Amino acid sequence: MTPTTPHTSTNTNTNSAAGHITEAKSTVATTDTLTIGGKRFTSRLILGTGKYHTFDAMNRALDASGCQVVTVAVRRERLFNAQGQSLLDALDVSRYTILPNTAGCFSAEDAVRVARLGRELLEQLNNPGAGWVKLEVLGDKKTLLPDPAGTLEACKELVKDGFQVLCYTSDDPIAALRLKEAGATSVMPAGSPIGSGQGVQNPLNISLCLELLKQGDPTYPVIVDAGVGSASDVAVAMELGADGVLLNTAVAHAKDPVIMARAMKLACECGHLSRLGGRIPRKRYASASSPWDGAISFIPGE
């Protein structure tokens, strides 16, 4: 976790005719921070640590992504690989903020129990993620979509227990709003089902989630979680106005996880800057970039 101070970009343009250099400063900060639960991060990309072929591949991909927060499934069978090696031993816990998640839980009761276990583990490691939890309460094994009732129940219980709860939810705007009202530190609507690689399937619903969650609270962190398949999916989520993107499978199962992690990093930055820069309105007809005055040829209709 590295706090930073926002700064503006400086573009230097050389005017060969005049023989001098002029500088123009952007009015929009090109580097700013993501704030979650009082912690500030320069990276808006959060990566999962599951599904990699080796811990070495995982670490190289995490490094290439530039991420500062990584998710870790707390259940014992997910903390150890086939050789009995511990994921937490492989991770540099002094470098990353660990976000323990309740992956694989299908009831509020199980999710709360796993969240408390994660807190104990990270307190022993003195990691700043102790007290955080990425809450997942799934409805079934086929779709891995969240159980809205179980998620809301678990969120209320964990907030009462002092957790900073980052809630995985569907792209239902009302369900997302209810989680915020229950005290969730961040709400994380899914772009599409976990591991599906379908990207942001319903941009309208994601934009509605953003609108409702940020109404009167513009700095409330909303992170698109799940379903990313490529770098363009990350850019789409960020251009919609998401504060960050959380992904795992798209990097871990890529042909080259390190290259893909780098692509995700750049896409996250580009999508965010595109949102800040402000896209032009869509128009039905063309709009010439050069003036018509002085045109030397016939213009139809003129």
N, C-alpha and C positions, 0 to 999 in steps of 0.2 A: 504494500500500500504506500503510494507516494503522493503526498499532497503537492499541489502545483498552483501557480498563480496564472490566471488567464492573461494572454497577451494578444496584441493585434498583429496581423501580418504586414509586411512591407514589400511592395512590388517595385522593383527598380526598372525603369524604362529608359533606353538610350535613344535620344533624338539625334540622328546622324547629321541632319541638316543644320540644326542649331549648334551641334557639337557640345551638348551638355546633357546631364543626367537629372531626371526628375524622379521624385519618390512620391508614391501615393499609398497612404495607409488605409487598409480596409476598416470599415466601421463595424465589422462583425468579427468577434474573436474567433480565431481558427483553432485555438487550443483552450478547452475549458474542462471542467471536471464533472464526473458523475458522483453524486452524493447519495448514499444509501445508509440510513440509520446513523447519520452523523459522521460516517467515514467517507473520505473523498478519494476518487480514483481518476487517473488520467486516461485509462483504457475503458472503453464502453463495451468491450467484448468479454463475456464470461464463458469459460470452456469447462466441459465435463472431463472426467478422468477415466471413464469406463470404455471398454471395447477395443482398446489398443492392443496390438499384437505383443508388444513388450513395454516394460516400464521406460526403457531408453527411448523408444519411439514416442511415447507419451511426453516425456520431458523435452525432447527436441521440438515437438509440435507446440507445446505450451510456450516455450521460449520464442518460437517464431511468431506466435500469435500476439505477443506483447501483452497478454492478459495479466491481470493482477489478482483476480478472484477465480478460484476453481471450485467446482462442485465435487463432492465425494459422497458416494452412497455408504451409509453407515452400517448396514446389515453385514454381519461377519463374513458371509460367503462372498461378499463383493469387495471386502477390504483385503482379501488374500487371493493371490493367483494360484494356478494349478501346482506351482512349485512351493507353495506355502509362504511366499514372500509378501510382506505387508506393503500396501499402497502408500500408507503414511510414512513408512521408512524410505520409500523411493522418492517421495515429494520433498522439495525444499520448503519446509513449513515456515522458515524464516523469511522466505521471499513472497509467498502467496498467502492471501487471506482465504482460508478454507471455508467453503459454504457447505456444511453437511446437509444432505438431503434424505428424504424419507422414501426414496424410490422403492417400489415393490410392496408398499403398504396399501391395503384395501379397506382399512377401517380407521376411524378417527383414533380409536384406542391404541392401535398399533403404531400409528404415525406419531402420537404423543410420546409413546415409550421410546421409539427410535430417536426422536429429537432430543430427548433427555440424555440418551446414551451418547449421542454426538457431542452434546455440550460437555459431558464429563471427559471425553477423549481430548477435546481441544483445550479444555482448561488445563489438563496435564501437560499439553504441549505449549502452553502460553501463546496460543495462536489468537489473533484478533477476531477470528470467526466464531469463537466460543460465545454462545448466546444468540447466534444466528441459526436459522434453519430455512432451507428451501422445502416448503411443504408440498408434498404430493400425496393425495389420497385418491387412488385409482378406482374406476368403476368396474373394469374387467380386464382380462389379459389380452383380449383380441384387439381392442381399439386403444387401450391405455389412456382413454379419455378420463378426465377427473370426475370424481363423484362430487357433485356440487354440495349436497347436504353434509357428507362426511368431511369435506374440505372446510366448510364454514364452521362446523362443530369443533374440529381440531384447531382451527385458527383462533377461535375464541379462547379455548383452553390454554393454548401456548402463549398467547398474548397475556393472559392472566398470570402465567408462570414466568413472565419477564422476558420472553423471547422476542427477538427482532424477526418477524415472520415474512419471508418472501414467498408469496403464494402462486403456485402453478394453477392455472384455471383455463377454462375454455374461452373462446372469443365472444361469449355472451356478455354484453355490456352491463346488464343488470346484475348478473352473478359477480362480475368483477367489482362493481360498486359495493355490493354487500360485503365483500371481503375487506375492502378499504374501511368501510364503516365498522367492521369488527376489530379493526386495529392493525391490519396488515401493514408492515413497513413498506412493502412494494407488492404490486400485483403484476403477475406475469402471464398474460394471455398467450395461448398457443397459436402459432401461425398455421399449423396443421398437426396431425397426430405425431407423437414421439417416434423418431427414427424413420418417418415415412419419406422424407426428402421432397415433399410436395411444395415446400415454400409457403408463402403467405397466401392461403387459399381464399380468404375473405377480407380483402383490404378495407372494405366498408366497415365491417364489424370491428376490426382493429382500430380504425380511426374513431369509431363511436366509443370504444373503450377509453381511448386517449382523451376524448372530449369530456366524458363523464368523470373520469378519475382526476383530471387536471382542472376541472371547473372550480374556480376560486382557490386553487392550490396548484399553480403552474409548475412548481418544482417537484411535485410528487413523482417518484421514479416508477416508470412503467417499462418493463422489459419484455420483449417478445421472446418466448421460450418454446422451443421444439418445432420440428418439421423442416428445418433449414436443409437444403440439399446442395446449394452452391453459393458462391460469393454474391451473385446478383440477388439472391433471396435476402441476404443481410442488408444490402443497399436499399432494397424495397422497404424493409421494415424500418430502417433508420429514416428514410425519406418521408415515411408516414408520420414521423414524429416520435418514434420510440426513443427512450433514453439509453437503451442498450439492447443487446441480443445475447441470449444464452443458447449454446449449441454443443453437441457432442459427436453424434454419429457421422455428420457430414465431414468432419476432420478425421476421426478415428478410423473410419472405413474407407477413406479416400485412397486412390491409387498411390499417392504420395502425401501422407499426412502433413509433413513439414511444409511443402509447397502450398497445400490447401489452407493450412493455418495462416500462412503469410497472406494469402488471398483474402481470407476472412477479415484479417486485421485491416487491410487496405480498404475493403468494401465497407467496413463499419465506419471508418474515418471519412471516406468519400460520401457515403449516404448521409452522415451527420452534417458534413459541410454543405452538401447540396440542400438539405433542409434549411440550414441557416442562411444560405445564399438566396433562397427563394426562387422557385421555378417560375417561368413565364406562364401566363394563362394559356390553356388550350383554346385554339380558334378553329372555326370551321374552314376558313379560307387562308390562303397564303398571305404573308406580309413581307414585302421586299425589304432586304437589309440595306439597299442603296437607294438614294432618291431618284425619282423619275425625271427630275429637271435636267434638261440638256440631252435627253435621249436622242440618238441620231437615227433611229429606225422608227418605222410605223408601229404604233401601239394599238392593237385591236380594241374597238369600243371607244376610243378617244376621239 
